Amino acid sequence: MSYNFESDAIKAFEQLLKTEIEYNVIIYIGVKPNFKEFHAHSNILRCRSEYFNKILSAKNIEKKDEKYVVKCPNISFQAFTVILKYLYTGHIDIEGKVGTELLDIMVASDELKLEQLTKLAEDFILENHHQFLRNDPVGTLQIVYYNKTLVNLQEFCLETICFEPKILFNSDKFINLPAPLLEIILKRDDLNLAEIEVWENLIKWGLAQRQAHYQDVSKWTKEHFDHFQRILYKFIPLIRFYEISSDDYFNKVKSYEEILPKELRDDILKFHMVSGYKPTLDKFSPRSPKYSLINQNHIVVFSNWIDKKGKITKYTKNIPYELNLLYRASRDGGTPETFHKKCDNKGATITIIKIKDSEKIIGGYNPFDWDSSNKYKSTTDSFIFSFTDRMNIKTGKVGYSNGTNSIGCYTNYGPVFGGFFYCNDYNTWTINSSVTYTTIDGIPTGNFKTDDYEVFQIVKKKITKNTLKKKTEIQKIDQDLNDELNLKADKISEEDREREREREEKKSSSIISLFKKTK
């Protein structure tokens, strides 16, 4: 019989941390004058952290009063307080922590080689990064951008900002955004913001920078314009002025024209005044958001649903699929003919529909080709889904097919799921009751209007160099295992031959045989 007194042991270690009895390690967190001193026990640190084990094993480690001295200048004392308790007790409570606090914990955990804690923090941040960005977009972006360990989070955060720019641009902290980060965002083609709004936000940011105190531009002197031009000079080439209407240019840009290069001003004037004129300084194509109805977060969810992984955060670091836009009803025309022309024979697809005048999206996944065979296809891998709030992936629901009449491929219709969920025309869909798919919340019934719908091709991502490296390593391991098995087989064969020789010897010499039995 065994007994588990784990909780008592944890309490004892937690008490040891609090009382600091016979501590022999002094840890300085941060830098003077804002550093903080922590006390700990070397045995626990060395057992729990590769980082501390390496430092405390060094022969030339600094000592003070016979105690080891460790300095960690790049870690915040708030994060280290949480981590030190984790090292002693194995427990950590991340509920209630704001995004910047969790990012600090993640960065510190990575530096201290605490892989389990780093992974825990990263998964939690990826699952909740949208809310963290809403609470503190500038602080979150700064930590993510300036720490190389958070590279997996960078694109997630940037795509979220580009998909929903008001998170950043409507924030009171937007004016505190560092210039390098603003430059990265303004360079992106998928920034989902009208170009005149991009310009207005740039002006707002510029006016908030040091010494740009004069808000009334009509009273500016040449010195004021020169100073403002120096603040914004690297951002001016990133504005796509030719996407700004003549009215907006006159009302919102012209008053600041002095900060633009003369050659650019002349070219913009000619563009607005001369019919058919093609700009000579137009370096950028119009901004084109990669996705208009969804963002990167939805792709994570779809990937997990496609592979039936269950938990929506299974794929957060390495999403296995890409979505290529094949068809957008508002762009390509909402006829069945156009749908089939754009989508037939393109492999697996996902259809995304936005319900009119709402933030609700619904749709379905077809693992087969669309075609014009006028037949149904059956599978248990197809599904329908709904998000009652497309800005919140946690509202997502999925229902899989039972394997009968899952996908309808009919010339006179667009996408058909189970014979009960189909497109009538560009902005009208019909959903009736059906037993083909599991019933889920958020799916409307009857005829309903939509703002738009899109069809994306699902493409399996290509194997990266790292993946190939891992595959090669696995193959090498397999080969080594085969070699080992072959060696074992040869050894076994040799042993069989040896046993055969022994049997022959037994037959020829009963004395030896008896002797062996006696032995």
Secondary structure as UniProt FT lines:
FT   HELIX           6..19
FT   TURN            21..22
FT   STRAND          25..29
FT   TURN            32..33
FT   STRAND          36..40
FT   HELIX           42..48
FT   HELIX           50..57
FT   TURN            59..60
FT   STRAND          63..64
FT   TURN            65..66
FT   STRAND          67..72
FT   TURN            73..74
FT   HELIX           77..89
FT   TURN            95..96
FT   HELIX           99..111
FT   TURN            112..113
FT   HELIX           115..135
FT   HELIX           137..146
FT   HELIX           148..150
FT   HELIX           151..163
FT   HELIX           166..169
FT   TURN            172..173
FT   HELIX           174..176
FT   HELIX           179..187
FT   TURN            189..190
FT   HELIX           195..208
FT   TURN            210..211
FT   HELIX           217..219
FT   HELIX           222..232
FT   TURN            233..235
FT   HELIX           236..238
FT   HELIX           241..243
FT   HELIX           246..248
FT   HELIX           249..253
FT   HELIX           254..259
FT   HELIX           262..273
FT   TURN            275..276
FT   HELIX           296..306
FT   TURN            307..308
FT   TURN            312..313
FT   STRAND          321..328
FT   HELIX           329..332
FT   HELIX           336..343
FT   STRAND          349..355
FT   TURN            356..357
FT   STRAND          361..366
FT   STRAND          375..377
FT   STRAND          383..387
FT   TURN            390..391
FT   HELIX           393..395
FT   STRAND          396..401
FT   STRAND          407..409
FT   TURN            411..412
FT   STRAND          416..417
FT   TURN            418..420
FT   STRAND          421..425
FT   TURN            426..427
FT   STRAND          428..431
FT   TURN            441..442
FT   STRAND          446..460
FT   HELIX           465..508
FT   HELIX           510..518
//
